[in-house]
Amino acid sequence: MPLSMARPGETVTIRKITGKDEVRQHLAELGFVVDSTVTVISEIAGNLILQVKESRVALDRTLANRVII
């Protein structure tokens, strides 16, 4: 299921990243790589605040839909 379906407080593992090469590269630079864990901090109007490694990152719904958990 896409990352956008995860609930606040949930910790999930990334299984796949879809989309064009540029999108996958951008997400990888933000720390979204296969087999890494991500914690959903909050969701506001479909946009997610995520804890990735030691950083907090905001993703909009379209990018969150590219990350499969």
N, CA, C and O atoms as a Tripos MOL2 file, in Angstrom:
@<TRIPOS>MOLECULE
protein
  276   275    69     0     0
PROTEIN
NO_CHARGES

@<TRIPOS>ATOM
      1 N           0.8440   -1.1830    0.0000 N.3       1 MET1
      2 CA          0.0000    0.0000    0.0000 C.3       1 MET1
      3 C           0.8860    1.2420    0.0000 C.2       1 MET1
      4 O           2.0280    1.1800    0.4540 O.2       1 MET1
      5 N           0.3820    2.3600   -0.4980 N.am      2 PRO2
      6 CA          1.2000    3.5800   -0.5470 C.3       2 PRO2
      7 C           1.4030    4.1990    0.8420 C.2       2 PRO2
      8 O           0.5930    4.0030    1.7480 O.2       2 PRO2
      9 N           2.4710    4.9270    0.9840 N.am      3 LEU3
     10 CA          2.8080    5.5850    2.2510 C.3       3 LEU3
     11 C           1.7140    6.5440    2.6950 C.2       3 LEU3
     12 O           1.5380    6.7690    3.8920 O.2       3 LEU3
     13 N           0.9810    7.1090    1.7500 N.am      4 SER4
     14 CA         -0.0830    8.0500    2.1020 C.3       4 SER4
     15 C          -1.2020    7.4000    2.9050 C.2       4 SER4
     16 O          -2.0090    8.1080    3.5080 O.2       4 SER4
     17 N          -1.2700    6.0650    2.9300 N.am      5 MET5
     18 CA         -2.2990    5.3470    3.6830 C.3       5 MET5
     19 C          -1.8870    5.1070    5.1490 C.2       5 MET5
     20 O          -2.7190    4.7100    5.9640 O.2       5 MET5
     21 N          -0.6250    5.3430    5.4820 N.am      6 ALA6
     22 CA         -0.1490    5.1220    6.8500 C.3       6 ALA6
     23 C          -0.7400    6.1680    7.7900 C.2       6 ALA6
     24 O          -0.9830    7.3050    7.3870 O.2       6 ALA6
     25 N          -0.9680    5.7870    9.0250 N.am      7 ARG7
     26 CA         -1.5610    6.6630   10.0430 C.3       7 ARG7
     27 C          -0.4740    7.3170   10.8920 C.2       7 ARG7
     28 O           0.6100    6.7540   11.0410 O.2       7 ARG7
     29 N          -0.7470    8.4920   11.4460 N.am      8 PRO8
     30 CA          0.2230    9.1480   12.3370 C.3       8 PRO8
     31 C           0.6190    8.2400   13.5030 C.2       8 PRO8
     32 O          -0.2310    7.5820   14.1030 O.2       8 PRO8
     33 N           1.9070    8.2110   13.8140 N.am      9 GLY9
     34 CA          2.4300    7.3750   14.8790 C.3       9 GLY9
     35 C           2.8810    6.0080   14.4000 C.2       9 GLY9
     36 O           3.5260    5.2740   15.1480 O.2       9 GLY9
     37 N           2.5580    5.6580   13.1820 N.am     10 GLU10
     38 CA          2.8930    4.3440   12.6370 C.3      10 GLU10
     39 C           4.3120    4.3540   12.0690 C.2      10 GLU10
     40 O           4.7150    5.3080   11.4030 O.2      10 GLU10
     41 N           5.0650    3.2850   12.3370 N.am     11 THR11
     42 CA          6.3920    3.1110   11.7550 C.3      11 THR11
     43 C           6.2970    2.0050   10.7090 C.2      11 THR11
     44 O           5.8250    0.9060   11.0000 O.2      11 THR11
     45 N           6.7450    2.2980    9.5000 N.am     12 VAL12
     46 CA          6.6050    1.3640    8.3850 C.3      12 VAL12
     47 C           7.9430    1.1650    7.6930 C.2      12 VAL12
     48 O           8.8670    1.9600    7.8620 O.2      12 VAL12
     49 N           8.0390    0.0900    6.9080 N.am     13 THR13
     50 CA          9.2420   -0.2070    6.1410 C.3      13 THR13
     51 C           8.9470   -0.0110    4.6630 C.2      13 THR13
     52 O           7.9240   -0.4770    4.1620 O.2      13 THR13
     53 N           9.8290    0.6700    3.9760 N.am     14 ILE14
     54 CA          9.6520    0.9240    2.5430 C.3      14 ILE14
     55 C           9.9590   -0.3540    1.7720 C.2      14 ILE14
     56 O          11.0130   -0.9610    1.9610 O.2      14 ILE14
     57 N           9.0380   -0.7590    0.9070 N.am     15 ARG15
     58 CA          9.2000   -1.9680    0.0990 C.3      15 ARG15
     59 C           9.5880   -1.6630   -1.3470 C.2      15 ARG15
     60 O          10.3050   -2.4410   -1.9760 O.2      15 ARG15
     61 N           9.1110   -0.5200   -1.8790 N.am     16 LYS16
     62 CA          9.3520   -0.1920   -3.2820 C.3      16 LYS16
     63 C           9.1220    1.2980   -3.4810 C.2      16 LYS16
     64 O           8.3310    1.9140   -2.7670 O.2      16 LYS16
     65 N           9.8200    1.8720   -4.4550 N.am     17 ILE17
     66 CA          9.5930    3.2660   -4.8310 C.3      17 ILE17
     67 C           9.3140    3.2900   -6.3270 C.2      17 ILE17
     68 O          10.1150    2.8020   -7.1230 O.2      17 ILE17
     69 N           8.1720    3.8610   -6.7060 N.am     18 THR18
     70 CA          7.7580    3.8740   -8.1020 C.3      18 THR18
     71 C           7.9460    5.2620   -8.6920 C.2      18 THR18
     72 O           8.2460    6.2160   -7.9750 O.2      18 THR18
     73 N           7.7690    5.3660   -9.9990 N.am     19 GLY19
     74 CA          7.8500    6.6580  -10.6610 C.3      19 GLY19
     75 C           9.0490    6.7460  -11.5820 C.2      19 GLY19
     76 O           9.8020    5.7860  -11.7460 O.2      19 GLY19
     77 N           9.2130    7.9130  -12.1800 N.am     20 LYS20
     78 CA         10.3290    8.1500  -13.0890 C.3      20 LYS20
     79 C          11.6410    8.1670  -12.3170 C.2      20 LYS20
     80 O          11.6630    8.3060  -11.0940 O.2      20 LYS20
     81 N          12.7310    8.0240  -13.0590 N.am     21 ASP21
     82 CA         14.0610    8.0010  -12.4410 C.3      21 ASP21
     83 C          14.3230    9.2510  -11.6150 C.2      21 ASP21
     84 O          14.9130    9.1740  -10.5370 O.2      21 ASP21
     85 N          13.8800   10.4180  -12.1230 N.am     22 GLU22
     86 CA         14.1260   11.6620  -11.3950 C.3      22 GLU22
     87 C          13.4030   11.6720  -10.0470 C.2      22 GLU22
     88 O          13.9440   12.1460   -9.0470 O.2      22 GLU22
     89 N          12.1750   11.1460  -10.0290 N.am     23 VAL23
     90 CA         11.3910   11.0960   -8.7900 C.3      23 VAL23
     91 C          12.0450   10.1460   -7.8000 C.2      23 VAL23
     92 O          12.1840   10.4780   -6.6230 O.2      23 VAL23
     93 N          12.4450    8.9710   -8.2610 N.am     24 ARG24
     94 CA         13.0860    7.9900   -7.3760 C.3      24 ARG24
     95 C          14.4020    8.5250   -6.8310 C.2      24 ARG24
     96 O          14.7240    8.3080   -5.6630 O.2      24 ARG24
     97 N          15.1760    9.2320   -7.6780 N.am     25 GLN25
     98 CA         16.4410    9.8140   -7.2390 C.3      25 GLN25
     99 C          16.2050   10.8850   -6.1770 C.2      25 GLN25
    100 O          16.9240   10.9450   -5.1800 O.2      25 GLN25
    101 N          15.1920   11.7310   -6.3930 N.am     26 HIS26
    102 CA         14.8710   12.7810   -5.4220 C.3      26 HIS26
    103 C          14.4770   12.1770   -4.0760 C.2      26 HIS26
    104 O          14.9350   12.6390   -3.0310 O.2      26 HIS26
    105 N          13.6370   11.1560   -4.0960 N.am     27 LEU27
    106 CA         13.2320   10.5080   -2.8480 C.3      27 LEU27
    107 C          14.4160    9.8250   -2.1690 C.2      27 LEU27
    108 O          14.5170    9.8420   -0.9420 O.2      27 LEU27
    109 N          15.3060    9.2280   -2.9480 N.am     28 ALA28
    110 CA         16.4950    8.5860   -2.3720 C.3      28 ALA28
    111 C          17.3890    9.6280   -1.6920 C.2      28 ALA28
    112 O          17.9630    9.3610   -0.6360 O.2      28 ALA28
    113 N          17.5040   10.8080   -2.2940 N.am     29 GLU29
    114 CA         18.3100   11.8740   -1.6900 C.3      29 GLU29
    115 C          17.7080   12.3560   -0.3730 C.2      29 GLU29
    116 O          18.4290   12.8350    0.5030 O.2      29 GLU29
    117 N          16.3870   12.2300   -0.2300 N.am     30 LEU30
    118 CA         15.7220   12.6100    1.0170 C.3      30 LEU30
    119 C          15.8060   11.5000    2.0710 C.2      30 LEU30
    120 O          15.4380   11.7140    3.2260 O.2      30 LEU30
    121 N          16.2900   10.3140    1.6760 N.am     31 GLY31
    122 CA         16.4350    9.2110    2.6190 C.3      31 GLY31
    123 C          15.4200    8.0980    2.4440 C.2      31 GLY31
    124 O          15.3920    7.1560    3.2370 O.2      31 GLY31
    125 N          14.5870    8.1920    1.4220 N.am     32 PHE32
    126 CA         13.5820    7.1540    1.1770 C.3      32 PHE32
    127 C          14.1830    6.0850    0.2870 C.2      32 PHE32
    128 O          14.1420    6.1890   -0.9390 O.2      32 PHE32
    129 N          14.7450    5.0490    0.9120 N.am     33 VAL33
    130 CA         15.3440    3.9360    0.1820 C.3      33 VAL33
    131 C          14.6870    2.6410    0.6350 C.2      33 VAL33
    132 O          14.1710    2.5540    1.7490 O.2      33 VAL33
    133 N          14.7100    1.6350   -0.2360 N.am     34 VAL34
    134 CA         14.0770    0.3490    0.0460 C.3      34 VAL34
    135 C          14.6800   -0.2600    1.3110 C.2      34 VAL34
    136 O          15.8900   -0.1960    1.5250 O.2      34 VAL34
    137 N          13.8240   -0.8500    2.1430 N.am     35 ASP35
    138 CA         14.1660   -1.5210    3.4070 C.3      35 ASP35
    139 C          14.5010   -0.5670    4.5500 C.2      35 ASP35
    140 O          14.9050   -1.0210    5.6210 O.2      35 ASP35
    141 N          14.3460    0.7400    4.3540 N.am     36 SER36
    142 CA         14.5330    1.6560    5.4750 C.3      36 SER36
    143 C          13.1840    1.8710    6.1630 C.2      36 SER36
    144 O          12.1310    1.6430    5.5670 O.2      36 SER36
    145 N          13.2270    2.3080    7.4140 N.am     37 THR37
    146 CA         11.9950    2.5460    8.1630 C.3      37 THR37
    147 C          11.6880    4.0320    8.2060 C.2      37 THR37
    148 O          12.5820    4.8780    8.2310 O.2      37 THR37
    149 N          10.3910    4.3230    8.2120 N.am     38 VAL38
    150 CA          9.8980    5.6960    8.2250 C.3      38 VAL38
    151 C           8.7850    5.7610    9.2580 C.2      38 VAL38
    152 O           7.9470    4.8620    9.3250 O.2      38 VAL38
    153 N           8.7670    6.8150   10.0640 N.am     39 THR39
    154 CA          7.6950    7.0230   11.0380 C.3      39 THR39
    155 C           6.8620    8.2230   10.6140 C.2      39 THR39
    156 O           7.3910    9.2950   10.3220 O.2      39 THR39
    157 N           5.5410    8.0200   10.5840 N.am     40 VAL40
    158 CA          4.6280    9.1060   10.2450 C.3      40 VAL40
    159 C           4.4180    9.9480   11.4970 C.2      40 VAL40
    160 O           3.9100    9.4470   12.5000 O.2      40 VAL40
    161 N           4.8040   11.2180   11.4500 N.am     41 ILE41
    162 CA          4.6500   12.1220   12.5870 C.3      41 ILE41
    163 C           3.2490   12.7190   12.5850 C.2      41 ILE41
    164 O           2.5470   12.6700   13.5960 O.2      41 ILE41
    165 N           2.8400   13.2850   11.4460 N.am     42 SER42
    166 CA          1.5010   13.8690   11.3530 C.3      42 SER42
    167 C           1.0570   13.9420    9.9060 C.2      42 SER42
    168 O           1.8490   13.7830    8.9770 O.2      42 SER42
    169 N          -0.2530   14.1910    9.7400 N.am     43 GLU43
    170 CA         -0.8290   14.3450    8.4080 C.3      43 GLU43
    171 C          -1.7400   15.5560    8.4280 C.2      43 GLU43
    172 O          -2.6140   15.6750    9.2860 O.2      43 GLU43
    173 N          -1.5300   16.4560    7.4770 N.am     44 ILE44
    174 CA         -2.3580   17.6610    7.3770 C.3      44 ILE44
    175 C          -2.7960   17.7930    5.9260 C.2      44 ILE44
    176 O          -1.9660   18.0020    5.0420 O.2      44 ILE44
    177 N          -4.0860   17.6730    5.6790 N.am     45 ALA45
    178 CA         -4.6750   17.8130    4.3350 C.3      45 ALA45
    179 C          -4.0010   16.8990    3.3180 C.2      45 ALA45
    180 O          -3.8020   17.2850    2.1660 O.2      45 ALA45
    181 N          -3.6520   15.6910    3.7430 N.am     46 GLY46
    182 CA         -3.0320   14.7310    2.8310 C.3      46 GLY46
    183 C          -1.5280   14.8230    2.7520 C.2      46 GLY46
    184 O          -0.8860   13.9230    2.2130 O.2      46 GLY46
    185 N          -0.9480   15.8880    3.2750 N.am     47 ASN47
    186 CA          0.5070   16.0340    3.2980 C.3      47 ASN47
    187 C           1.0540   15.3870    4.5630 C.2      47 ASN47
    188 O           0.4610   15.5070    5.6350 O.2      47 ASN47
    189 N           2.1850   14.7030    4.4360 N.am     48 LEU48
    190 CA          2.7410   13.9500    5.5600 C.3      48 LEU48
    191 C           4.0220   14.5840    6.0810 C.2      48 LEU48
    192 O           4.8520   15.0690    5.3120 O.2      48 LEU48
    193 N           4.1650   14.5710    7.4070 N.am     49 ILE49
    194 CA          5.4330   14.9000    8.0610 C.3      49 ILE49
    195 C           5.9940   13.5600    8.5190 C.2      49 ILE49
    196 O           5.3440   12.8230    9.2600 O.2      49 ILE49
    197 N           7.2110   13.2510    8.0680 N.am     50 LEU50
    198 CA          7.7900   11.9320    8.3020 C.3      50 LEU50
    199 C           9.1380   12.0390    8.9880 C.2      50 LEU50
    200 O           9.9010   12.9760    8.7490 O.2      50 LEU50
    201 N           9.4220   11.0650    9.8470 N.am     51 GLN51
    202 CA         10.7470   10.9500   10.4620 C.3      51 GLN51
    203 C          11.5210    9.9230    9.6400 C.2      51 GLN51
    204 O          11.1690    8.7440    9.6130 O.2      51 GLN51
    205 N          12.5830   10.3830    8.9700 N.am     52 VAL52
    206 CA         13.4250    9.5130    8.1570 C.3      52 VAL52
    207 C          14.8300    9.6000    8.7280 C.2      52 VAL52
    208 O          15.4550   10.6590    8.6930 O.2      52 VAL52
    209 N          15.3200    8.4990    9.2480 N.am     53 LYS53
    210 CA         16.6170    8.4700    9.9200 C.3      53 LYS53
    211 C          16.6070    9.5290   11.0210 C.2      53 LYS53
    212 O          15.8230    9.4160   11.9640 O.2      53 LYS53
    213 N          17.4530   10.5500   10.9280 N.am     54 GLU54
    214 CA         17.5120   11.5760   11.9730 C.3      54 GLU54
    215 C          16.8330   12.8720   11.5690 C.2      54 GLU54
    216 O          16.9800   13.8830   12.2570 O.2      54 GLU54
    217 N          16.0940   12.8640   10.4700 N.am     55 SER55
    218 CA         15.4960   14.0960    9.9430 C.3      55 SER55
    219 C          13.9890   13.9930    9.8300 C.2      55 SER55
    220 O          13.4320   12.9000    9.7370 O.2      55 SER55
    221 N          13.3380   15.1430    9.8400 N.am     56 ARG56
    222 CA         11.9050   15.2010    9.5500 C.3      56 ARG56
    223 C          11.7460   15.7790    8.1540 C.2      56 ARG56
    224 O          12.3690   16.7810    7.8010 O.2      56 ARG56
    225 N          10.8990   15.1270    7.3660 N.am     57 VAL57
    226 CA         10.7020   15.5010    5.9710 C.3      57 VAL57
    227 C           9.2090   15.6270    5.7120 C.2      57 VAL57
    228 O           8.4170   14.8250    6.2060 O.2      57 VAL57
    229 N           8.8260   16.6400    4.9310 N.am     58 ALA58
    230 CA          7.4250   16.7910    4.5240 C.3      58 ALA58
    231 C           7.2780   16.3100    3.0850 C.2      58 ALA58
    232 O           8.0700   16.6640    2.2110 O.2      58 ALA58
    233 N           6.2430   15.4910    2.8560 N.am     59 LEU59
    234 CA          5.9450   15.0160    1.5030 C.3      59 LEU59
    235 C           4.4950   15.3230    1.1770 C.2      59 LEU59
    236 O           3.6210   15.1820    2.0330 O.2      59 LEU59
    237 N           4.2320   15.7400   -0.0460 N.am     60 ASP60
    238 CA          2.8390   15.9130   -0.4410 C.3      60 ASP60
    239 C           2.2580   14.5490   -0.8380 C.2      60 ASP60
    240 O           2.9850   13.5630   -0.9480 O.2      60 ASP60
    241 N           0.9640   14.5120   -1.0460 N.am     61 ARG61
    242 CA          0.2810   13.2430   -1.3000 C.3      61 ARG61
    243 C           0.7970   12.5470   -2.5590 C.2      61 ARG61
    244 O           0.9110   11.3210   -2.5770 O.2      61 ARG61
    245 N           1.1100   13.3040   -3.6080 N.am     62 THR62
    246 CA          1.5430   12.6560   -4.8510 C.3      62 THR62
    247 C           2.8780   11.9360   -4.6740 C.2      62 THR62
    248 O           3.0580   10.8350   -5.1950 O.2      62 THR62
    249 N           3.8170   12.5440   -3.9440 N.am     63 LEU63
    250 CA          5.0860   11.8640   -3.6860 C.3      63 LEU63
    251 C           4.9000   10.7010   -2.7170 C.2      63 LEU63
    252 O           5.5220    9.6520   -2.8870 O.2      63 LEU63
    253 N           4.0580   10.8710   -1.7120 N.am     64 ALA64
    254 CA          3.8110    9.7970   -0.7510 C.3      64 ALA64
    255 C           3.1860    8.5900   -1.4400 C.2      64 ALA64
    256 O           3.4200    7.4560   -1.0210 O.2      64 ALA64
    257 N           2.3950    8.8100   -2.4890 N.am     65 ASN65
    258 CA          1.8000    7.7030   -3.2260 C.3      65 ASN65
    259 C           2.8370    6.9120   -4.0200 C.2      65 ASN65
    260 O           2.5690    5.7730   -4.4030 O.2      65 ASN65
    261 N           3.9980    7.4790   -4.2740 N.am     66 ARG66
    262 CA          5.0610    6.7920   -5.0010 C.3      66 ARG66
    263 C           5.8460    5.8200   -4.1160 C.2      66 ARG66
    264 O           6.5380    4.9350   -4.6200 O.2      66 ARG66
    265 N           5.7350    5.9900   -2.7980 N.am     67 VAL67
    266 CA          6.4690    5.1480   -1.8460 C.3      67 VAL67
    267 C           5.5300    4.0300   -1.3840 C.2      67 VAL67
    268 O           4.4970    4.2860   -0.7640 O.2      67 VAL67
    269 N           5.9070    2.7850   -1.6990 N.am     68 ILE68
    270 CA          5.0910    1.6220   -1.3550 C.3      68 ILE68
    271 C           5.6390    0.9890   -0.0810 C.2      68 ILE68
    272 O           6.8360    0.7270    0.0330 O.2      68 ILE68
    273 N           4.7340    0.7470    0.8840 N.am     69 ILE69
    274 CA          5.1490    0.1570    2.1710 C.3      69 ILE69
    275 C           4.5630   -1.2390    2.3210 C.2      69 ILE69
    276 O           4.7940   -1.9010    3.3330 O.2      69 ILE69
@<TRIPOS>BOND
     1     1     2 1
     2     2     3 1
     3     3     4 2
     4     3     5 am
     5     5     6 1
     6     6     7 1
     7     7     8 2
     8     7     9 am
     9     9    10 1
    10    10    11 1
    11    11    12 2
    12    11    13 am
    13    13    14 1
    14    14    15 1
    15    15    16 2
    16    15    17 am
    17    17    18 1
    18    18    19 1
    19    19    20 2
    20    19    21 am
    21    21    22 1
    22    22    23 1
    23    23    24 2
    24    23    25 am
    25    25    26 1
    26    26    27 1
    27    27    28 2
    28    27    29 am
    29    29    30 1
    30    30    31 1
    31    31    32 2
    32    31    33 am
    33    33    34 1
    34    34    35 1
    35    35    36 2
    36    35    37 am
    37    37    38 1
    38    38    39 1
    39    39    40 2
    40    39    41 am
    41    41    42 1
    42    42    43 1
    43    43    44 2
    44    43    45 am
    45    45    46 1
    46    46    47 1
    47    47    48 2
    48    47    49 am
    49    49    50 1
    50    50    51 1
    51    51    52 2
    52    51    53 am
    53    53    54 1
    54    54    55 1
    55    55    56 2
    56    55    57 am
    57    57    58 1
    58    58    59 1
    59    59    60 2
    60    59    61 am
    61    61    62 1
    62    62    63 1
    63    63    64 2
    64    63    65 am
    65    65    66 1
    66    66    67 1
    67    67    68 2
    68    67    69 am
    69    69    70 1
    70    70    71 1
    71    71    72 2
    72    71    73 am
    73    73    74 1
    74    74    75 1
    75    75    76 2
    76    75    77 am
    77    77    78 1
    78    78    79 1
    79    79    80 2
    80    79    81 am
    81    81    82 1
    82    82    83 1
    83    83    84 2
    84    83    85 am
    85    85    86 1
    86    86    87 1
    87    87    88 2
    88    87    89 am
    89    89    90 1
    90    90    91 1
    91    91    92 2
    92    91    93 am
    93    93    94 1
    94    94    95 1
    95    95    96 2
    96    95    97 am
    97    97    98 1
    98    98    99 1
    99    99   100 2
   100    99   101 am
   101   101   102 1
   102   102   103 1
   103   103   104 2
   104   103   105 am
   105   105   106 1
   106   106   107 1
   107   107   108 2
   108   107   109 am
   109   109   110 1
   110   110   111 1
   111   111   112 2
   112   111   113 am
   113   113   114 1
   114   114   115 1
   115   115   116 2
   116   115   117 am
   117   117   118 1
   118   118   119 1
   119   119   120 2
   120   119   121 am
   121   121   122 1
   122   122   123 1
   123   123   124 2
   124   123   125 am
   125   125   126 1
   126   126   127 1
   127   127   128 2
   128   127   129 am
   129   129   130 1
   130   130   131 1
   131   131   132 2
   132   131   133 am
   133   133   134 1
   134   134   135 1
   135   135   136 2
   136   135   137 am
   137   137   138 1
   138   138   139 1
   139   139   140 2
   140   139   141 am
   141   141   142 1
   142   142   143 1
   143   143   144 2
   144   143   145 am
   145   145   146 1
   146   146   147 1
   147   147   148 2
   148   147   149 am
   149   149   150 1
   150   150   151 1
   151   151   152 2
   152   151   153 am
   153   153   154 1
   154   154   155 1
   155   155   156 2
   156   155   157 am
   157   157   158 1
   158   158   159 1
   159   159   160 2
   160   159   161 am
   161   161   162 1
   162   162   163 1
   163   163   164 2
   164   163   165 am
   165   165   166 1
   166   166   167 1
   167   167   168 2
   168   167   169 am
   169   169   170 1
   170   170   171 1
   171   171   172 2
   172   171   173 am
   173   173   174 1
   174   174   175 1
   175   175   176 2
   176   175   177 am
   177   177   178 1
   178   178   179 1
   179   179   180 2
   180   179   181 am
   181   181   182 1
   182   182   183 1
   183   183   184 2
   184   183   185 am
   185   185   186 1
   186   186   187 1
   187   187   188 2
   188   187   189 am
   189   189   190 1
   190   190   191 1
   191   191   192 2
   192   191   193 am
   193   193   194 1
   194   194   195 1
   195   195   196 2
   196   195   197 am
   197   197   198 1
   198   198   199 1
   199   199   200 2
   200   199   201 am
   201   201   202 1
   202   202   203 1
   203   203   204 2
   204   203   205 am
   205   205   206 1
   206   206   207 1
   207   207   208 2
   208   207   209 am
   209   209   210 1
   210   210   211 1
   211   211   212 2
   212   211   213 am
   213   213   214 1
   214   214   215 1
   215   215   216 2
   216   215   217 am
   217   217   218 1
   218   218   219 1
   219   219   220 2
   220   219   221 am
   221   221   222 1
   222   222   223 1
   223   223   224 2
   224   223   225 am
   225   225   226 1
   226   226   227 1
   227   227   228 2
   228   227   229 am
   229   229   230 1
   230   230   231 1
   231   231   232 2
   232   231   233 am
   233   233   234 1
   234   234   235 1
   235   235   236 2
   236   235   237 am
   237   237   238 1
   238   238   239 1
   239   239   240 2
   240   239   241 am
   241   241   242 1
   242   242   243 1
   243   243   244 2
   244   243   245 am
   245   245   246 1
   246   246   247 1
   247   247   248 2
   248   247   249 am
   249   249   250 1
   250   250   251 1
   251   251   252 2
   252   251   253 am
   253   253   254 1
   254   254   255 1
   255   255   256 2
   256   255   257 am
   257   257   258 1
   258   258   259 1
   259   259   260 2
   260   259   261 am
   261   261   262 1
   262   262   263 1
   263   263   264 2
   264   263   265 am
   265   265   266 1
   266   266   267 1
   267   267   268 2
   268   267   269 am
   269   269   270 1
   270   270   271 1
   271   271   272 2
   272   271   273 am
   273   273   274 1
   274   274   275 1
   275   275   276 2
@<TRIPOS>SUBSTRUCTURE
     1 MET1         2 RESIDUE 1 A MET
     2 PRO2         6 RESIDUE 1 A PRO
     3 LEU3        10 RESIDUE 1 A LEU
     4 SER4        14 RESIDUE 1 A SER
     5 MET5        18 RESIDUE 1 A MET
     6 ALA6        22 RESIDUE 1 A ALA
     7 ARG7        26 RESIDUE 1 A ARG
     8 PRO8        30 RESIDUE 1 A PRO
     9 GLY9        34 RESIDUE 1 A GLY
    10 GLU10       38 RESIDUE 1 A GLU
    11 THR11       42 RESIDUE 1 A THR
    12 VAL12       46 RESIDUE 1 A VAL
    13 THR13       50 RESIDUE 1 A THR
    14 ILE14       54 RESIDUE 1 A ILE
    15 ARG15       58 RESIDUE 1 A ARG
    16 LYS16       62 RESIDUE 1 A LYS
    17 ILE17       66 RESIDUE 1 A ILE
    18 THR18       70 RESIDUE 1 A THR
    19 GLY19       74 RESIDUE 1 A GLY
    20 LYS20       78 RESIDUE 1 A LYS
    21 ASP21       82 RESIDUE 1 A ASP
    22 GLU22       86 RESIDUE 1 A GLU
    23 VAL23       90 RESIDUE 1 A VAL
    24 ARG24       94 RESIDUE 1 A ARG
    25 GLN25       98 RESIDUE 1 A GLN
    26 HIS26      102 RESIDUE 1 A HIS
    27 LEU27      106 RESIDUE 1 A LEU
    28 ALA28      110 RESIDUE 1 A ALA
    29 GLU29      114 RESIDUE 1 A GLU
    30 LEU30      118 RESIDUE 1 A LEU
    31 GLY31      122 RESIDUE 1 A GLY
    32 PHE32      126 RESIDUE 1 A PHE
    33 VAL33      130 RESIDUE 1 A VAL
    34 VAL34      134 RESIDUE 1 A VAL
    35 ASP35      138 RESIDUE 1 A ASP
    36 SER36      142 RESIDUE 1 A SER
    37 THR37      146 RESIDUE 1 A THR
    38 VAL38      150 RESIDUE 1 A VAL
    39 THR39      154 RESIDUE 1 A THR
    40 VAL40      158 RESIDUE 1 A VAL
    41 ILE41      162 RESIDUE 1 A ILE
    42 SER42      166 RESIDUE 1 A SER
    43 GLU43      170 RESIDUE 1 A GLU
    44 ILE44      174 RESIDUE 1 A ILE
    45 ALA45      178 RESIDUE 1 A ALA
    46 GLY46      182 RESIDUE 1 A GLY
    47 ASN47      186 RESIDUE 1 A ASN
    48 LEU48      190 RESIDUE 1 A LEU
    49 ILE49      194 RESIDUE 1 A ILE
    50 LEU50      198 RESIDUE 1 A LEU
    51 GLN51      202 RESIDUE 1 A GLN
    52 VAL52      206 RESIDUE 1 A VAL
    53 LYS53      210 RESIDUE 1 A LYS
    54 GLU54      214 RESIDUE 1 A GLU
    55 SER55      218 RESIDUE 1 A SER
    56 ARG56      222 RESIDUE 1 A ARG
    57 VAL57      226 RESIDUE 1 A VAL
    58 ALA58      230 RESIDUE 1 A ALA
    59 LEU59      234 RESIDUE 1 A LEU
    60 ASP60      238 RESIDUE 1 A ASP
    61 ARG61      242 RESIDUE 1 A ARG
    62 THR62      246 RESIDUE 1 A THR
    63 LEU63      250 RESIDUE 1 A LEU
    64 ALA64      254 RESIDUE 1 A ALA
    65 ASN65      258 RESIDUE 1 A ASN
    66 ARG66      262 RESIDUE 1 A ARG
    67 VAL67      266 RESIDUE 1 A VAL
    68 ILE68      270 RESIDUE 1 A ILE
    69 ILE69      274 RESIDUE 1 A ILE
